[in-house]
Amino acid sequence: MSALRTRRSRGPLALRVGLPLALAGAAIGAGAGTASTLSARASADDALYAQAATIARLVDTAVERRGRGAAGQREVRAIARASGARVRLARSTRMPGAAGAGTRTYGFRLRSGRTRAVVVSLSDQPVRDATRRALIWAALTALAAFALVALLAVRLLRSQVSRPLRQLRERMTHLRDFGAPGGPEVRAAGELVALADGIDGVAESLADLASQAATDPLTGAANRRAFDAALSAELARAKRHDASLALVIFDFDGFKEINDRHGHAVGDDLLREVAHKLQGQMRVTDVLARVGGDEFALILPDMRPERARDVVERAREAATVTLEGEELTWCAGVACYPAHAEDPKTLYESADGALYFAKSSGEGCTRVFDPKRVSTSRTQGERAEIAALLERPDAITPVFQPIVSLSTGRVSGYEALARFPSPPDRRPDEWFALAHRVGLGPTLEARAVAAALAAPDRPSGVYLSFNLSPSALSSPEVLSVLPADLAGLVIEITEHERVGDEDELRSQLAPLRERGARIAVDDAGAGYAGLQQVMRIHPDIIKLDRSLVAEVDSDPAKAALIDAFARFARGTGAVVCAEGIETAAELRVVADLDVTYGQGFGLGKPQAPWASMSSWVATTLSRRGLRSFAPEEGTEEADESRLAQLASRLAHAVSINELPEVEQAITAELDADDVCLLRCAEDGEALEVVSQRRWLGYGTRLKTGYYATIRNVLSTGDAVHVLDGDAGADGAELALLRRAGASAMLLAPVVAGGRPLGVLMLFRSGDRRFSRAEVSRARVVGFGMGPLLEQRAATPALTVVPGAAG
């Protein structure tokens, strides 16, 4: 292996090749510069010599004319000063010693006989200057040659070598990643183009080999090796995306007899025909593989068991083949992730077991994996584990978590949760998922429901909620533990299991509703429970998943989604319960969004029966004032205008005798079916009815000691909803609600000068409740009616509501 390993590159090709070329160019430029420097120096020397010779001739002329006397010496000195040279007369041209640094000395023989020679000394600065200039130009020339040659070398290498090599590398990368020819076209010398063509040939050969290695040569479908890889990959993808996956295994009835009677060639033709027809019916994402002689496997991503069975039946019709007038039939077994198995091996064993179950049922049968009828090596051990758990009398311990009414601040119900104290240590949802995989899910759920119903002394007026999966609803085990009268019980449909047939589920829920049970959908807003499915089931309670509630006080998107669920619930006659409330801020937000119930560790932990809620919950809910109820977005200006007109009408009312007209205006503004006004009596112990109603006469006194919700409205200044059927509502207020023939009542305080004067009661019938914006407007109307209640009329004759006041 080491002998075949290529040597690591020592640097970019342009650097390894271009740098030597550039250095060579620089050397050539330096040589040329050196020659130029020597030439410039010689020229400067010649010029300096010529200058000295000229000075010598001038001196010779002066000496010949003036002589060597004083006059001749003066003229020689004048010539020296004018030329900047040192001049002296000598007997010969020989120069005795050096003339000094920075000078050049020249001796000349004179024509005059009086002086044999003259010596001229000049500064060599011109020679040095010329040499320096020549050196600078030589260096610049060498650098220019270096840069020019380097640039030319790089461009040449890029166009002729680097770019083609990079294109070759990209083509090889494409071959490595995709196993097929591809990548940019190589344009270069013939050798590199031939190399690219060779790579394409290798790629085509590899692709052909890969296709042969993954394809069954007889049918053209995937072979067993490709099937194993595809099943692992699709199963991993399904786990990542929380999707489903169906595996179908089928083989032909009596295929051995066909081969024996007609020969293998006929059997091969039949297999090819069936595979061809099946491939024409498949989606792009489906995988068809031949995993045995006449055994095929079909991988169906994003497919639930019920749909997979339908697909198999349609494929059976589309892939019909006949032999001598007889139709060739086949049996199929179906297994799905995550319902039946979670790993490739177990999923294959489950589908294979379902196939043998189908073959034992008769020709042309399709069976979905049923753990009660089919066993695998894994399910046998898991079934034994669940069976051992069910044999223990203390296998399940129920705990109960309080569910709080966000309008009254009291416990309205409890959710029963199962705990498994016995080893091995698994979460409850893991125990139930394991039980369903081995066919004992309904039995374990029935055991949990029985344990919850057996808890004694449940508080009066408080409902009990427990979880059931759709597949266990109509099972004999669960039906046997449910009481005949289901009033006060809420059945939560867990959304960890997909609902296959909504019509069937509704038919299962109908008799439970007739017996008094209410239906809740658990974990709405996460997993499978979207608004569409909630709409199909028509639940009485929509339980929001804790992921929606967590940190809702700082996440406007979550608040908007919760508000959408609340609006949907109002339109369908349901109520909303928010799970996972942990903080006071989260509690305030969900309460302001018209959520009816709240649940979570912050409100109360699951404990032994019957735990109370945390002490801070009631205080937090009671302190929610008018600021909590912000108007809904998109409120029309006309609504504000009508509210302003109503406030003006209240401000101009001078007598309580105008109350009937005022009540009509309030009814129209707040879309109420009826309105009733109560005024605090002077003794502070009762409320007097100011309105005149058939069901509650004018002047009737209601003792406040009997009406806890009304007392709460007067003391806190909050507006409170009372709904018919709310197990957490106070009985006295419910009696008033039913006496009015309504299904929803809104109690708003009437205040003047910071002092409570009474209560405004608004009623609605049918499946309507008041929205946040309407609650806010009712509070404004209540404040506006304060001055009107201060206009006390003559005290009427007093009556008492039977059974509602002391």
Secondary structure, DSSP 8 states (H G I E B T S, - for coil): -TTTS-----S-HHHHHHHHHHHHHHHHHHHHHHHHHHHHHHHHHHHHHHHHHHHHHHHHHHHHHH-SSHHHHHHHHHHHHHHT-EEEEESSS---S---TTEEEEEEE-SSSS-SEEEEEEE-HHHHHHHHHHHHHHHHHHHHHHHHHHHHHHHHHIIIIIHHHHHHHHHHHHHHHHSS--S----S-HHHHHHHHHHHHHHHHHHHHHHHHHB-TTTSSB-HHHHHHHHHHHHHHHHHTT--EEEEEEEETTHHHHHHHH-HHHHHHHHHHHHHHHHHH--TT-EEEE-SSSEEEEEEES--HHHHHHHHHHHHHHT--EETTEE--EEEEEEEETTT-SSHHHHHHHHHHHHHHHHHH-TT-EEE--TTT---HHHHHHHHHHHHHHH-TTS-EEEEEEEEETTT-SEEEEEEEEE--SSS---HHHHHHHHHHTT-HHHHHHHHHHHHHT-----TT-EEEEEE-GGGTT-HHHHHHS-S--TTEEEEE-TTS--S-HHHHHHHHHHHHHTT-EEEEEEETSTT--HHHHHHH--SEEEE-HHHHTTGGG-HHHHHHHHHHHHHHHHHT-EEEE----SHHHHHHHHHTT--EE-STTT---BSTT----HHHHHHHHT--GGG----TT--HHHHHHHHHHHHHHHT---GGGHHHHHHHHHHHTT-SEEEEEEE-TTSSEEEE-S--SSS-TTEEEEGGG-HHHHHHHHH---EEEETT-TTS-HHHHHHHHHTT-SEEEEEEEEETTEEEEEEEEEE-TT----HHHHHHHHHHHHHTHHHHHS-------EE-TTT--
